[in-house]
Amino acid sequence: MVENSFSLSELNRRVRSAIRDQLPETYWMRAETSDVRRNQNGHCYLEFIEKDASTQSIVAKARGVIWSNHFQMLSAYFETETGQPFTSGLNVLVRVSVEFHELYGYSLTVVDIDPSFTVGEIARNRQLVLRRLEEEGVLTLNRELALTELANRIAVISSPTAAGYEDFRDQLSKNPAGFAFYTKLFPAVMQGDRSESSIIAALESVYQYSHLFDAVAIIRGGGATSDLSCFDSYAVATNVAQFPLPVVSGIGHERDVTVLDHVAHTRAKTPTAVAEFFISHLTRTASELADFQGRIIAESEAVIFAEQSALLALSKEVVHQSALLLQREIAGVERTTVTMTHALQQQLQQQFHYMESKQQYIQMVSPEHILRRGYTLTTRNGRIITSLQDISVDDTIETRFRDGVSTSVVTGLRKPDPLPPNNEGIRETENQQSK
């Protein structure tokens, strides 16, 4: 048998003694919690792990325990300070004593915890994600989108059994103004290991029908703060930040502002508050439309009144100008009438004088007048003889005198002698010759 050999139990006792003698009683240690479970006796068993910052592979692991007398006090203190229960997946700062048991081996016993470290780690991780999104230029993309004025077609990402989803729908349907909202649920797991991939898958489904919606609501009811880890995910955040529709978040926590809340178009505290946001937005739109309607009516009435006033003034002016024009026309007609009457009278007077002169002339050249002056009128067969050629020898002719008619027979014809200067008695000589 080899000298100086040890049994396993002897070796373990030596290791235990060395650890107890060489190491301080307790250490403050940073690690991530894993596989946290509490048994029926109230003791909490877990594993502490450390991951490589770049590869996220586990580089260290140790068993841990928090005895029931400490766990009851420490877990209550931790949840009060951080707003979430002590569970797996948390970065913690704990005070531990190093234990080595001959049968159970190496383990760490937790005797104290610093909740502020965990809060700081959560905030630090959020800041790292936010800084990465900002460096990539996508942090504010969704917030820069314009929410359409009539935003009433809403795609909802939520758990179908969540009370928050029912509260959201109930609040929309009972809005005081009676606005119509159209919602479509895209189911997703909102907590746990599958939540991140489930939310991203729901966003991808909404994207296929994005032309049918005005906005997206990501809502979740109450729950532990630890359940919010998926909303601090870079993958979820970058999908929301670059989504083509405005995203409104309402994940049910007032004190915690997640990365999702930062990148979303609008953050509301609860699902009910998300519904109120859409109702208020539509109410403002309706108020603006009513205001525009009132302004249009007022402007139209003002224009109509102005046009009526202008038309009334114009009509009065037209009546006045028409009256003046009518007066001028009447005066002109009266002047024309006077002028025409005067001209007509002059014309009538001229015509009267002309007729008088014509009458006098006719009277002077009438046969009766000529006969009274001593002239005679010779006819044959009722026709007046004006030329010697109109008669022949043996023709019977009648000679008309002022006081009677004589009948003669032509016995001879001859040319007349030239007339003396005074032609008195010519007709009488001719009459004698005819006889």
Secondary structure, 3 states (H helix, E strand, C coil): CCCCCCCHHHHHHHHHHHHHHHCCCCEEEEEEEEEEEECCCCCEEEEEEEECCCCCCEEEEEEEEECHHHHHHHHHHHHHHHCCCCCCCCEEEEEEEEEEECCCEEEEEEEEECHHHHHHHHHHHHHHHHHHHHHCCCCCCCCCCCCCCCCCEEEEEECCCCHHHHHHHHHHHCCCCCCCCEEEEEECCCCCCCHHHHHHHHHHHHHHCHHHCCEEEEECCCCCHHHHHHHHCHHHHHHHHCCCCCEEEECCCCCCCCHHHHHCCEECCCHHHHHHHHHHHHHHHHHHHHHHHHHHHHHHHHHHHHHHHHHHHHHHHHHHHHHHHHHHHHHHHHHHHHHHHHHHHHHHHHHHHHHHHHHHHHHHHCHHHHHHCCCCEEEECCEECCCHHHCCCCCEEEEECCCCEEEEECCCCCCCCCCCCCCCCHHHHHHHHHC
